Amino acid sequence: METEGNKKKLSVHEEVAIALFVALSIWWIILFFVLGARLTEQNLYWAATYQLLAWWGGIYALASSRAWGGFRSTMGRGIIFFGLGLVLQGFGQTTFSIYTTILHVNIPYPSIADIGYFGSIFFYVVGIASIAKVAGASSRLRNVGGKIFVLLFPAAILLFSYAMFLQGYQFDWSAPMTIFLDFGYPLGEAIYVSIAVLALIFSRNMLGGIMRGPMLFLMMALIVQYVADFNFLYQATNQTWVNGGYGDFLYLLSYFMMGFSLARIERTIRSHR
């Protein structure tokens, strides 16, 4: 039987994630506040390094999912999908870094990196949907209130995104992939944030309420990811994006929170067992 102290003990994954996040944060603070917020080789090196948290979280999620039966269980599938989402984010960041740090050229849009960035949205959606199912969201969606929420919340986010980025949008049908991504990014992000909020609401009684903390952390991770993507679109539109700037730090924070929340969910369920 586990003691209360053992239940609160951090796993090796959580300790490594914290250590990486602290080290990368200190490095960024020195670059951004001590040396100045300007584009230097050090900024590019940092921007090419912080993706380690995405790779670490993704690989851990894929490995730990075996303890829950992998694809044979709903929770196992959820963890696998989130792991694949983080791995794809790492792929996108690696591709971006090759262009900016090694080739020293501006990355085109769309590019190979968008396979990772946009692909991760799909896996976040199916991942949070699987965990929401464990939390009992599927049964709650049968009532009218749940259906209205699922429809209105993403619609509100899409309306906000449209007002910020797509108002007066000029359709260039010679570049259909660009149009698809321009509308697909905010739509996909609106969906996974909505499901995350729904899962949090419905998980308050999951396993006697012990899942509320981990689910809150996961929801916040997805929201930070959304804010990071939103900020990137805003800065790119206004041509103010700086590699290694505060926008990249938002991505660092989202990767840390995502991987850490998955570890907390896994550890919470394991201790409950």
Secondary structure, 3 states (H helix, E strand, C coil): CCCHHHHHCCCHHHHHHHHHHHHHHHHHHHHHHHCCCCCCHHHHHHHCCCCHHHHHHHHHHHHHHHHHCHHHCHHHHHHHHHHHHHHHHHHHHHHHHHHHHHCCCCCCCCCCHHHHHHHHHHHHHHHHHHHHHHCCHHHHCCCHHHHHHHHHHHHHHHHHHHHHHHCCCCCCCCCHHHHHHHHHHHHHHHHHHHHHHHHHHHCCCHHHHCCHHHHHHHHHHHHHHHHHHHHHHHHHHCCCCCCCCHHHHHHHHHHHHHHHHHHHHHHHHHHHC
